[in-house]
């Protein structure tokens, strides 16, 4: 079961409330009028195509030259 905080507790201890939500999955904040709100950590989704780049220590012109050379060498294949 998730932890339940009053609105005042949540306002005074927001950082620890967020840490608790991250650790336990969610926390609940109950207002004086009885309404309850859920705070949970938002899952970060990344694309499998989002890969970290590498430094080739090459200029753009050098990279484009290698690409063009590869295309020339493979133009007679197939």
C-alpha positions in Angstrom: 0.0 0.0 0.0 1.3 3.4 -0.8 2.0 6.1 1.8 -0.7 8.7 2.5 0.2 12.3 3.3 -2.0 15.2 4.2 -1.8 18.2 1.9 0.1 20.1 4.5 2.6 17.3 5.0 3.1 17.0 1.3 3.6 20.8 0.9 6.2 20.9 3.7 8.1 17.8 2.7 7.9 17.7 -1.1 11.4 16.4 -1.7 11.0 13.5 0.7 7.5 12.7 -0.7 9.0 12.5 -4.2 11.8 10.3 -3.0 9.3 8.0 -1.3 7.2 7.9 -4.5 10.3 6.9 -6.5 11.2 4.2 -4.0 7.8 2.7 -3.3 6.0 3.3 -6.6 3.6 5.9 -5.5 2.3 8.1 -2.6 -1.1 9.5 -2.0 -2.0 13.0 -0.9 -5.4 13.5 0.8 -7.0 16.9 1.0 -9.1 18.2 3.7 -12.3 17.7 1.6 -11.5 14.0 1.3 -10.2 13.9 -2.3 -7.1 11.8 -2.8 -4.4 12.3 -5.4 -1.7 9.8 -6.5 1.9 10.9 -7.2 4.1 8.4 -8.9 7.4 8.4 -10.8 6.9 8.7 -14.6 8.6 6.0 -16.4 11.2 7.2 -18.9 10.9 5.4 -22.2 13.7 5.6 -24.7 13.9 4.6 -28.3 16.1 1.6 -29.2 17.4 3.9 -31.9 18.5 6.5 -29.4 22.2 5.5 -29.2 25.1 7.4 -27.9 27.4 8.8 -30.5 31.1 8.3 -30.7 33.8 10.8 -31.5 35.6 9.8 -34.7 37.9 12.8 -34.7 37.0 13.3 -38.3 35.6 16.3 -40.2 32.2 16.2 -41.9 33.9 16.4 -45.3 36.0 13.3 -44.4 33.0 11.3 -43.4 31.1 12.3 -46.5 34.1 11.4 -48.6 34.2 7.9 -47.1 30.4 7.5 -47.8 30.8 8.6 -51.4 33.8 6.2 -51.8 31.8 3.3 -50.5 28.9 4.1 -52.8 31.3 4.2 -55.8 32.9 0.9 -54.9 29.5 -0.8 -54.4 27.8 0.6 -57.5 28.9 -2.3 -59.7 27.6 -4.9 -57.2 24.2 -6.5 -57.7 
